[in-house]
């Protein structure tokens, strides 16, 4: 059995200068995202901007998980929405349109809007 090396004491963290702090409190959202609304069963449902959700809730939003994405985006409207029958082919188109709508503001999944194509 190999001898264990003695554990070194943790190094103290260097002091952080105020100018080196990335200030999340000072950030402002750039531009307004047009609401995404759909009509189903004669009722209009408006989905929230997924990027306005708290990050802890937003990690649950997955455009491949229909219920998981619609529930937080519809909020209080979700229970009414899910009561209305809809064939799966319409749900697929809804999902595709949601993705297209939000990607025009935030870029495609896995790439930010400022990413270059090269």
Secondary structure, DSSP 8 states (H G I E B T S, - for coil): -----------------GGGS--GGG----S----EEEEETTEEEEE--GGGS-HHHHTT--TTSHHHHHHHHHGGGHHHHHHS---HHHHHHHHHHHHHHHHHHH-STTS-TT----
